[in-house]
């Protein structure tokens, strides 16, 4: 495993919110997230994988009871990878309060057609959702959505997919702030690498909403990057074995 980026221990100790990215099906990434949680000892942990109801459903379940957690969270039905690879993350949480940040699927779908600001509502301006993206960022994010969907999306659908991503970013950022306000922090956020990007993910939205906060983002990669990736720190691990997700489109 290779680690790169800025000073680590001091940055973690000073952080109000730490964003822990991942490739969802890579077990090495969850083991590294667990190591960071051990070092951070957060007061709250925010998950992308379920909403507030899920957090409530597991409130009284021991964090090392993987079977009970998976059942209560309806993990398999939600379509996430095998809960066993996430079990080390939950076991490392300790007494931290758990928050779920997933938005209802119908709201995410609405954002594709109606835009993130309209769906997010009153707090949209707090996270800059009421402002259009700069042209170069919009183009880059459109291209990223096309690549992530195996070049199979109609071009006209790409801006809507970006709006859905902006909505998810804002939901995660808002929940992280709520968790910080409730617990005093530090707060850790468990999420995909795309949401952890410092240029347009959760950290960028937190910089708009609360610029005084210390936010630190860690990406988990499967190959050495060309140039500096968009994280404060990153780890490079072996890739997870997986079938080609784009094979069905060929």
C-alpha positions as CSV (number, residue, x, y, z in Angstrom):
1,X,0.0,0.0,0.0
2,X,1.3,3.4,-1.0
3,X,0.4,6.6,0.9
4,X,0.9,10.1,-0.5
5,X,-0.3,13.6,0.1
6,X,0.1,16.2,2.9
7,X,1.1,15.8,6.5
8,X,-1.2,13.2,7.9
9,X,-1.2,12.9,11.7
10,X,-1.3,16.6,12.3
11,X,-3.9,17.2,9.6
12,X,-6.2,14.5,11.1
13,X,-5.8,15.9,14.7
14,X,-6.8,19.4,13.6
15,X,-9.7,18.4,11.3
16,X,-13.3,19.1,12.1
17,X,-14.5,16.8,9.3
18,X,-12.6,14.0,7.6
19,X,-13.9,12.7,4.3
20,X,-12.9,9.0,3.7
21,X,-13.3,8.1,0.1
22,X,-13.4,4.6,-1.3
23,X,-14.0,2.4,-4.3
24,X,-17.1,0.7,-2.9
25,X,-16.2,-3.0,-3.6
26,X,-12.5,-2.8,-2.6
27,X,-12.0,-4.5,0.8
28,X,-8.5,-2.9,1.1
29,X,-10.1,0.5,1.2
30,X,-12.4,-0.3,4.0
31,X,-9.5,-1.7,6.1
32,X,-7.7,1.6,5.6
33,X,-10.8,3.6,6.5
34,X,-11.0,1.5,9.7
35,X,-7.3,2.4,10.4
36,X,-8.1,6.1,10.0
37,X,-11.1,5.9,12.2
38,X,-9.0,4.3,14.9
39,X,-6.6,7.2,14.7
40,X,-9.2,9.9,14.5
41,X,-11.6,8.6,17.2
42,X,-14.5,10.6,15.7
43,X,-17.5,11.7,17.7
44,X,-19.8,11.1,14.6
45,X,-19.6,9.0,11.4
46,X,-21.7,9.8,8.4
47,X,-22.5,7.1,5.8
48,X,-23.4,7.6,2.2
49,X,-25.0,4.1,2.1
50,X,-28.2,4.7,4.1
51,X,-30.4,7.4,5.3
52,X,-31.5,8.7,8.7
53,X,-33.9,5.8,9.1
54,X,-31.1,3.3,8.7
55,X,-29.0,5.1,11.3
56,X,-32.0,4.8,13.7
57,X,-32.5,1.1,12.9
58,X,-29.0,0.2,14.1
59,X,-28.8,2.6,17.1
60,X,-28.9,-0.3,19.6
61,X,-27.0,-2.9,17.7
62,X,-23.3,-3.6,18.7
63,X,-21.0,-2.2,16.0
64,X,-19.2,-5.6,15.7
65,X,-22.4,-7.6,15.0
66,X,-22.1,-7.7,11.2
67,X,-25.1,-9.9,10.6
68,X,-27.5,-7.9,12.7
69,X,-26.3,-4.6,11.2
70,X,-26.6,-5.9,7.7
71,X,-30.1,-7.2,8.4
72,X,-31.3,-4.0,10.0
73,X,-29.9,-1.8,7.3
74,X,-31.4,-4.0,4.5
75,X,-27.9,-3.8,3.1
76,X,-28.2,-6.4,0.3
77,X,-31.5,-4.9,-0.9
78,X,-29.8,-1.5,-1.2
79,X,-27.3,-3.0,-3.7
80,X,-24.1,-2.3,-1.9
81,X,-21.2,-4.8,-1.9
82,X,-21.0,-7.6,0.6
83,X,-21.4,-6.1,4.1
84,X,-18.5,-8.2,5.3
85,X,-16.0,-5.8,3.6
86,X,-17.6,-2.9,5.5
87,X,-17.7,-4.7,8.8
88,X,-14.2,-3.4,9.8
89,X,-15.4,0.2,9.3
90,X,-18.4,-0.3,11.7
91,X,-16.2,-2.1,14.2
92,X,-13.8,0.8,14.3
93,X,-16.5,3.4,15.0
94,X,-16.6,2.8,18.7
95,X,-19.0,5.0,20.6
96,X,-19.3,7.6,17.8
97,X,-22.8,8.6,16.8
98,X,-23.9,7.3,13.4
99,X,-25.7,9.4,10.8
100,X,-27.2,8.3,7.5
101,X,-26.9,10.8,4.5
102,X,-28.5,8.9,1.6
103,X,-31.3,10.9,0.0
104,X,-34.5,9.2,-1.2
105,X,-34.1,7.8,-4.7
106,X,-37.1,9.7,-6.0
107,X,-35.5,13.0,-5.0
108,X,-32.3,12.0,-6.8
109,X,-34.3,11.1,-9.9
110,X,-36.1,14.4,-9.7
111,X,-32.8,16.3,-9.6
112,X,-32.0,14.9,-13.1
113,X,-34.9,16.8,-14.6
114,X,-35.6,19.6,-12.1
115,X,-32.0,20.5,-10.9
116,X,-30.4,20.0,-7.6
117,X,-31.3,23.4,-6.2
118,X,-35.1,22.9,-6.6
119,X,-35.0,19.5,-5.1
120,X,-32.7,20.4,-2.2
121,X,-34.9,23.3,-1.2
122,X,-34.3,26.0,1.4
123,X,-30.6,25.1,2.1
124,X,-29.6,25.0,-1.6
125,X,-27.9,28.4,-1.5
126,X,-25.9,27.4,1.6
127,X,-24.0,24.9,-0.6
128,X,-24.0,26.9,-3.9
129,X,-26.6,24.7,-5.6
130,X,-28.3,27.9,-6.8
131,X,-25.3,28.8,-8.9
132,X,-24.5,27.2,-12.3
133,X,-21.1,25.4,-12.7
134,X,-18.3,27.1,-14.6
135,X,-18.2,25.8,-18.1
136,X,-14.9,23.8,-17.7
137,X,-16.2,22.1,-14.6
138,X,-19.5,21.3,-16.3
139,X,-17.7,19.8,-19.2
140,X,-15.4,17.8,-17.0
141,X,-18.2,16.5,-14.9
142,X,-20.3,15.6,-18.0
143,X,-17.4,13.6,-19.3
144,X,-17.0,11.9,-16.0
145,X,-20.6,10.8,-15.9
146,X,-20.3,9.5,-19.4
147,X,-17.3,7.4,-18.5
148,X,-18.9,6.2,-15.3
149,X,-21.9,4.9,-17.3
150,X,-19.8,3.1,-19.9
151,X,-20.3,5.7,-22.6
152,X,-23.9,4.5,-22.8
153,X,-25.8,7.6,-21.8
154,X,-27.5,10.0,-24.2
155,X,-25.4,13.2,-24.3
156,X,-28.5,15.3,-23.4
157,X,-28.8,13.4,-20.2
158,X,-25.4,14.2,-18.8
159,X,-26.1,17.6,-17.2
160,X,-29.0,16.0,-15.3
161,X,-26.8,13.3,-14.0
162,X,-24.4,16.0,-12.8
163,X,-27.2,17.7,-11.0
164,X,-28.0,14.4,-9.3
165,X,-24.4,14.2,-8.1
166,X,-24.5,17.7,-6.9
167,X,-27.6,16.9,-4.9
168,X,-25.9,13.9,-3.3
169,X,-22.8,16.0,-2.5
170,X,-25.0,18.6,-0.8
171,X,-26.9,15.9,1.2
172,X,-23.6,14.5,2.5
173,X,-22.2,17.9,3.3
174,X,-25.4,19.0,5.1
175,X,-25.5,15.8,7.2
176,X,-21.8,16.2,8.1
177,X,-22.5,19.7,9.3
178,X,-25.5,18.5,11.3
179,X,-23.4,15.8,12.8
180,X,-20.7,18.4,13.7
181,X,-23.3,20.7,15.3
182,X,-24.8,17.8,17.4
183,X,-21.6,16.2,18.5
184,X,-18.9,18.9,18.3
185,X,-16.8,16.6,16.1
186,X,-14.6,15.5,14.7
187,X,-16.8,13.9,12.1
188,X,-15.8,11.2,9.6
189,X,-17.7,10.7,6.3
190,X,-17.7,7.3,4.6
191,X,-18.3,7.8,0.9
192,X,-17.2,7.2,-2.6
193,X,-14.1,8.8,-4.1
194,X,-16.2,11.1,-6.3
195,X,-17.9,12.7,-3.3
196,X,-14.6,13.1,-1.5
197,X,-13.0,15.3,-4.3
198,X,-11.7,18.6,-2.9
199,X,-12.4,20.4,-6.2
200,X,-16.1,19.8,-6.5
201,X,-17.2,17.2,-3.9
202,X,-18.2,17.5,-0.3
203,X,-15.1,19.5,0.7
204,X,-15.9,22.2,-1.9
205,X,-19.4,22.5,-0.7
206,X,-18.3,22.7,3.0
207,X,-15.9,25.5,2.0
208,X,-18.9,27.4,0.7
209,X,-21.1,26.7,3.7
210,X,-18.6,26.9,6.5
211,X,-15.2,28.2,5.3
212,X,-13.9,28.4,8.8
213,X,-13.9,24.6,9.2
214,X,-10.8,22.4,8.8
215,X,-11.8,19.7,6.3
216,X,-9.5,16.9,5.3
217,X,-10.1,14.5,2.4
218,X,-8.6,11.1,1.8
219,X,-9.0,9.2,-1.4
220,X,-8.5,5.5,-1.9
221,X,-7.1,4.6,-5.3
222,X,-6.4,1.3,-7.2
223,X,-3.5,2.5,-9.3
224,X,-0.8,5.1,-9.1
225,X,-2.3,8.4,-10.3
226,X,-0.9,10.5,-13.1
227,X,-0.3,13.8,-11.3
228,X,-1.9,14.8,-8.0
229,X,-5.4,13.4,-7.6
230,X,-8.1,15.7,-6.0
231,X,-7.6,14.8,-2.4
232,X,-5.5,16.1,0.5
233,X,-4.0,12.6,1.0
234,X,-4.5,9.3,-0.8
235,X,-3.7,5.7,-0.5
236,X,-3.0,3.3,-3.4
237,X,-4.0,-0.3,-3.0
238,X,-4.3,-3.4,-5.1
239,X,-7.5,-3.3,-7.2
240,X,-10.5,-5.5,-6.2
241,X,-11.2,-8.4,-8.5
242,X,-14.4,-7.6,-10.5
243,X,-16.1,-8.3,-13.8
244,X,-16.0,-5.6,-16.4
245,X,-19.0,-3.5,-15.6
246,X,-19.2,-2.3,-19.2
247,X,-19.2,-5.7,-20.8
248,X,-22.9,-5.7,-21.2
249,X,-22.8,-2.6,-23.3
250,X,-20.4,-4.1,-25.9
